[in-house]
Amino acid sequence: MGPIQPTDAELLAAARQDPAALGRFYDRHETAVLAYFVRRTRDPEVAADLTAETFAEVVSQLRRRRTQVREPLGWLFTIARANLIDFQRRGQVAGRAAPVSASSAST
C-alpha cells in the first residue's frame, strides 16, 4: 500500500504556502476541466485557454480566501462554469458588434 495522498481540500489549504500543492491539485483535475470545456466549446484551443483561465482564477481566489474550500471539485467547476459563461457572452457581444458585410447591406 502506497503513501496516503492528501485530499483536494488539504492540497488547496496547503497551496497558500506551497505552490507544489497547487501543482498537484492542477495535475489531478486539469484533464477533467479541459474535457468539460472541449465538450461545451468543441474547440480544443478555446478549451485550453479556458482551462488556463480557470486555474488562474483558482490561484487568485485562494489568495483572497480566508476559509478552507470544503467542496474543492464543486468550487473548481463553479469557476469553470463562470468562465464558460463569460466566454459565451463575449462571443455573443462580438457577434452582435460585427460589421455588416457589403452584400448583406445592399439587401
C-alpha positions in Angstrom: 0.0 0.0 0.0 1.4 3.4 -1.0 1.5 6.6 1.0 -1.7 8.3 1.8 -2.5 11.0 -0.7 -3.7 14.4 0.6 -7.3 15.3 -0.2 -8.2 18.1 -2.6 -9.2 20.2 0.4 -5.8 19.6 2.0 -4.0 20.4 -1.2 -5.8 23.7 -1.6 -5.2 24.6 2.1 -1.5 23.9 1.6 -1.4 25.8 -1.7 -1.4 29.1 0.1 2.1 28.5 1.3 3.3 25.6 -1.1 2.9 26.1 -4.8 3.7 22.4 -5.3 0.4 21.6 -3.6 -1.4 23.7 -6.1 0.5 21.9 -8.9 -0.7 18.5 -7.5 -4.3 19.8 -7.5 -3.9 21.0 -11.1 -2.4 17.7 -12.2 -5.3 15.8 -10.7 -8.0 17.9 -12.3 -6.7 19.6 -15.5 -7.8 16.8 -17.8 -11.3 16.8 -16.4 -11.6 20.6 -16.7 -10.2 20.6 -20.2 -12.7 17.8 -21.2 -15.5 19.9 -19.8 -14.6 22.8 -22.0 -13.9 20.7 -25.1 -17.4 19.2 -24.8 -19.0 22.6 -24.5 -17.0 24.7 -27.0 -16.0 22.0 -29.5 -12.8 23.9 -29.9 -9.6 22.5 -28.3 -7.7 25.8 -28.4 -10.6 27.7 -26.7 -10.9 24.8 -24.2 -7.2 25.1 -23.4 -7.4 28.8 -22.9 -10.5 28.5 -20.7 -8.7 25.8 -18.6 -5.8 28.1 -18.1 -8.1 30.9 -17.1 -9.9 28.6 -14.7 -6.7 27.6 -12.8 -5.5 31.3 -12.8 -8.8 32.2 -11.1 -8.2 29.3 -8.6 -4.9 30.9 -7.7 -6.5 34.4 -7.4 -9.3 33.2 -5.2 -7.0 31.2 -3.0 -5.1 34.3 -2.3 -8.2 36.1 -1.2 -10.0 33.3 0.7 -9.6 33.1 4.4 -11.6 29.9 4.8 -10.9 26.4 3.6 -12.6 25.2 0.4 -15.0 22.5 1.6 -16.0 21.1 -1.8 -13.0 21.6 -4.0 -14.4 19.9 -7.1 -17.7 21.8 -6.9 -15.8 25.0 -6.3 -13.4 24.3 -9.3 -16.3 23.6 -11.7 -18.2 26.6 -10.5 -15.2 28.7 -11.5 -15.0 26.8 -14.8 -18.7 27.3 -15.5 -18.4 31.1 -14.8 -15.5 31.3 -17.2 -17.5 29.4 -19.9 -20.5 31.8 -19.4 -18.2 34.8 -19.7 -16.7 33.3 -22.9 -20.1 32.7 -24.4 -21.2 36.3 -23.5 -18.1 37.8 -25.1 -18.8 35.7 -28.2 -22.4 37.0 -28.4 -21.4 40.6 -27.9 -18.7 40.2 -30.6 -21.2 38.6 -33.0 -23.7 41.5 -32.5 -20.9 44.1 -32.9 -19.6 42.6 -36.1 -19.7 44.9 -39.1 -22.4 44.3 -41.7 -20.9 42.9 -44.9 -21.4 44.8 -48.2 -23.5 42.0 -49.6 -26.0 41.9 -46.7 -26.1 45.8 -46.5 -27.5 46.0 -50.1 -30.5 43.8 -49.4 
